[in-house]
Amino acid sequence: MLPFGSFFEELDFGEEPPPPPQKRGPRIPGRGGGGGGGDEYDDPEDDGPRRGGIGGGIEVRRLALVAVAIIVVLVAGYWYVQRCQRSEEVSAYKSYVRDANAVSAQANRVAQKLQATWLKQGQTPAQLQTDLNEIAKNQQAVVNAAAGLSSPGSMKELQRRYLEAQQLRLNGITGVARQLPATLKATNGNIDTAKAAALALLWLRIASGDVVYSDSFKGPAVKLLDDKNISGVALDDSQFVGPTLLSFNDPTKMQARLETIVQGAGGTQTAACQANPNSAACKNSPPPPSNCTGGTCIHGTSIEAVTINGTTLNRDSVTDVPTDPNNQNQIVVTIKNGGDFQETQVEASAFIDSDQVGDKAIIPVFDAGTTASVTFKFDPLFNKTKQSVKIVVKPVQGESNTANNSATYQVIFKLPT
């Protein structure tokens, strides 16, 4: 049999079948290992399914944790990027507002120079021309600065409106400066009405820059900042032509101002110069405007009336003055321009017992033959039986008669009833 056994041992019929599973006995109630429903047979060497179920659950939990971590990183990254972008946006808009305000402040200084030179008492044609040329250069620098502003996002379109406002102001100043020499060629001291009207139109162009600034730039820009919830900065006002200068859009006021400038300090012209104004002796003596009579043009202001809380003061007697129960006491002074010229920057002051009441009052533009009122607020004293109230109007350039430029009154302030 050995030969046959070795023969069959050398033959390869594949793997041997697994041994039959061992039969497991019935479960004993109360023992661990889970509830019923298990397989009848249990292979003691094959515990893979049980270990695989536990290992698979751990793996799923690990994957879930990784997924949550990835989501957290992505959300945090997105939030960080958004926050950085928001911070950069807010910083860019705030920086623009600050830069624009700096340029506007520069423009406002130019506007102050324009008002000072235009309303200067005793202004001459030559000096006015020089001043306007210099002011135009200053405003050109403002335009250059405005053009160099870096505007973020939606502010770019509004930045163009800002530049346009500054350019319109420059165009107006340059136009007035160029037209001025021809306009100031007066005939018999009078400025041609049509030329004055043409200059007033050029003056209006300066003011148009204010309209563009407020309506086309600042208003929409403030709304844009509000829509973007950007706080902590605000756009400043920029009014180049205030109410006083705006009045010269009226050709009549423009003509009166130019005639005052042509005449300089005014005065009296001799009969010889009236007959021969081009003579060597008279060529530097400008003829008076036609509204001056007798060859004499004067500058003159005077105090017309003074009231305190509605009570008119009398220089020849002591006046009892009832005080206001709400302590809103005020001195009102009425001043008259009795000269032949439009006056500018007329100053008035009030004093009670030599103590000045408030600040000086200014009448910016004062047309010939008109009156204007200025007001001074004060707190009365009741510990004196009589006090003095003095009003002083500073003489204007060329004014010779100053006797009526000051007045003193005696008053007794009464307690309110």
Backbone hydrogen bonds, N-H to C=O, Kabsch-Sander energy under -0.5 kcal/mol:
donor,donor_aa,acceptor,acceptor_aa,energy
5,G,1,M,-2.5
6,S,2,L,-2.7
7,F,3,P,-1.6
8,F,4,F,-2.3
9,E,5,G,-2.1
10,E,6,S,-1.5
11,L,7,F,-0.7
13,F,11,L,-0.6
24,R,40,E,-1.0
31,R,28,I,-1.8
42,D,22,Q,-1.1
46,D,43,D,-1.2
47,D,45,E,-0.8
51,R,47,D,-2.1
52,G,48,G,-3.5
53,G,49,P,-1.8
54,I,50,R,-1.5
55,G,51,R,-2.4
56,G,52,G,-2.2
57,G,53,G,-1.6
58,I,54,I,-1.8
59,E,55,G,-2.0
60,V,56,G,-2.1
61,R,57,G,-2.2
62,R,58,I,-2.4
63,L,59,E,-2.4
64,A,60,V,-2.4
65,L,61,R,-2.4
66,V,62,R,-2.3
67,A,63,L,-2.6
68,V,64,A,-2.7
69,A,65,L,-2.5
70,I,66,V,-2.5
71,I,67,A,-2.5
72,V,68,V,-2.7
73,V,69,A,-2.4
74,L,70,I,-2.7
75,V,71,I,-3.0
76,A,72,V,-2.9
77,G,73,V,-2.8
78,Y,74,L,-2.7
79,W,75,V,-2.9
80,Y,76,A,-2.6
81,V,77,G,-2.6
82,Q,78,Y,-2.8
83,R,79,W,-2.5
84,C,80,Y,-2.5
85,Q,81,V,-2.8
86,R,82,Q,-2.7
87,S,83,R,-2.6
88,E,84,C,-2.5
89,E,85,Q,-2.4
90,V,86,R,-2.8
91,S,87,S,-2.3
92,A,88,E,-2.3
93,Y,89,E,-2.3
94,K,90,V,-2.5
95,S,91,S,-2.3
96,Y,92,A,-2.0
97,V,93,Y,-2.3
98,R,94,K,-2.3
99,D,95,S,-2.3
100,A,96,Y,-3.0
101,N,97,V,-2.5
102,A,98,R,-1.7
103,V,99,D,-1.9
104,S,100,A,-2.5
105,A,101,N,-2.4
106,Q,102,A,-1.6
107,A,103,V,-2.2
108,N,104,S,-2.6
109,R,105,A,-1.7
110,V,106,Q,-1.5
111,A,107,A,-2.2
112,Q,108,N,-2.0
113,K,109,R,-1.8
114,L,110,V,-2.2
115,Q,111,A,-2.3
116,A,112,Q,-2.4
117,T,113,K,-2.4
118,W,114,L,-2.1
119,L,115,Q,-2.1
123,Q,120,K,-1.4
128,L,124,T,-2.6
129,Q,125,P,-2.3
130,T,126,A,-2.1
131,D,127,Q,-2.7
132,L,128,L,-2.6
133,N,129,Q,-2.1
134,E,130,T,-1.9
135,I,131,D,-2.5
136,A,132,L,-2.3
137,K,133,N,-1.6
138,N,134,E,-2.1
139,Q,135,I,-2.4
140,Q,136,A,-1.8
141,A,137,K,-1.7
142,V,138,N,-1.3
143,V,139,Q,-2.2
144,N,140,Q,-2.4
145,A,141,A,-2.1
146,A,142,V,-2.5
147,A,143,V,-2.4
148,G,144,N,-1.0
149,L,146,A,-1.3
151,S,149,L,-0.7
155,M,152,P,-2.5
156,K,153,G,-1.6
158,L,154,S,-0.6
159,Q,155,M,-2.3
160,R,156,K,-1.2
161,R,157,E,-1.0
162,Y,158,L,-1.9
163,L,159,Q,-2.3
164,E,160,R,-2.0
165,A,161,R,-2.1
166,Q,162,Y,-1.8
167,Q,163,L,-2.2
168,L,164,E,-2.5
169,R,165,A,-1.7
170,L,166,Q,-1.9
171,N,167,Q,-2.9
172,G,168,L,-2.3
173,I,169,R,-2.3
174,T,170,L,-2.8
175,G,171,N,-2.4
176,V,172,G,-2.5
177,A,173,I,-2.5
178,R,174,T,-2.2
179,Q,175,G,-2.0
180,L,176,V,-1.7
183,T,179,Q,-1.8
184,L,180,L,-2.4
185,K,182,A,-0.9
186,A,184,L,-1.9
187,T,190,N,-2.3
188,N,186,A,-0.6
190,N,187,T,-1.9
196,A,192,D,-2.3
197,A,193,T,-2.2
198,A,194,A,-2.2
199,L,195,K,-2.2
200,A,196,A,-2.0
201,L,197,A,-1.6
202,L,198,A,-1.5
203,W,199,L,-2.2
204,L,200,A,-1.8
205,R,201,L,-1.0
206,I,202,L,-0.9
206,I,203,W,-0.7
207,A,203,W,-1.3
208,S,204,L,-1.6
209,G,205,R,-0.8
209,G,206,I,-0.9
210,D,206,I,-0.5
210,D,207,A,-1.0
211,V,207,A,-1.2
212,V,208,S,-2.1
213,Y,209,G,-2.2
214,S,210,D,-2.4
215,D,211,V,-2.8
216,S,211,V,-0.6
216,S,212,V,-1.4
217,F,212,V,-1.1
217,F,213,Y,-0.6
218,K,213,Y,-3.7
219,G,214,S,-1.9
221,A,217,F,-2.5
222,V,218,K,-2.8
223,K,219,G,-1.8
224,L,220,P,-2.3
225,L,221,A,-2.4
226,D,222,V,-2.0
227,D,223,K,-2.8
228,K,224,L,-2.0
229,N,226,D,-1.3
230,I,225,L,-2.8
231,S,229,N,-0.7
240,F,238,S,-0.7
242,G,240,F,-0.6
246,L,242,G,-2.5
247,S,243,P,-1.0
247,S,244,T,-0.7
248,F,245,L,-1.6
249,N,246,L,-1.8
250,D,247,S,-1.6
254,M,250,D,-2.4
255,Q,251,P,-2.6
256,A,252,T,-2.2
257,R,253,K,-2.4
258,L,254,M,-2.4
259,E,255,Q,-2.2
260,T,256,A,-1.8
261,I,257,R,-2.0
262,V,258,L,-2.5
263,Q,259,E,-2.0
264,G,260,T,-1.1
266,G,263,Q,-1.9
267,G,297,C,-1.5
269,Q,295,G,-2.3
274,Q,270,T,-2.0
275,A,271,A,-2.0
276,N,272,A,-2.2
279,S,276,N,-1.6
282,C,279,S,-0.9
283,K,279,S,-1.7
285,S,282,C,-2.0
292,C,289,P,-1.9
296,T,293,T,-1.6
297,C,267,G,-2.1
299,H,398,G,-0.5
302,S,336,K,-1.9
303,I,404,N,-1.9
304,E,302,S,-0.6
304,E,334,T,-2.9
305,A,334,T,-1.4
307,T,332,V,-2.4
308,I,311,T,-2.5
309,N,330,Q,-1.9
311,T,308,I,-2.1
312,T,310,G,-0.5
313,L,306,V,-2.8
317,S,314,N,-1.0
319,T,410,Q,-2.5
321,V,319,T,-0.5
321,V,412,I,-3.1
323,T,414,K,-1.6
327,N,324,D,-1.9
329,N,327,N,-0.6
329,N,378,F,-0.5
331,I,376,F,-3.6
332,V,307,T,-2.9
332,V,330,Q,-0.5
333,V,331,I,-0.5
333,V,374,V,-2.8
334,T,305,A,-2.9
335,I,333,V,-0.6
335,I,372,A,-3.2
336,K,302,S,-2.9
337,N,370,T,-2.9
338,G,300,G,-1.1
338,G,336,K,-1.1
339,G,300,G,-1.2
340,D,298,I,-3.1
343,E,341,F,-0.5
343,E,366,F,-3.6
345,Q,364,P,-1.8
346,V,363,I,-2.3
348,A,361,A,-2.2
349,S,392,V,-2.6
351,F,390,K,-2.4
352,I,355,D,-2.5
353,D,388,S,-2.1
355,D,352,I,-1.7
356,Q,354,S,-0.5
357,V,350,A,-3.0
358,G,356,Q,-0.8
361,A,348,A,-2.9
363,I,346,V,-2.7
366,F,343,E,-3.6
369,G,337,N,-2.4
370,T,367,D,-1.6
372,A,335,I,-2.4
374,V,333,V,-2.2
376,F,331,I,-2.6
378,F,329,N,-1.8
387,Q,411,V,-3.1
389,V,409,Y,-3.0
390,K,351,F,-2.7
391,I,407,A,-2.9
392,V,349,S,-2.5
393,V,405,N,-3.6
394,K,347,E,-2.0
394,K,392,V,-0.6
399,E,396,V,-2.2
400,S,299,H,-0.6
402,T,400,S,-0.9
405,N,402,T,-1.6
406,S,403,A,-0.5
407,A,391,I,-2.1
409,Y,389,V,-3.0
410,Q,314,N,-0.5
410,Q,317,S,-0.6
411,V,387,Q,-3.3
412,I,319,T,-2.3
414,K,321,V,-2.6
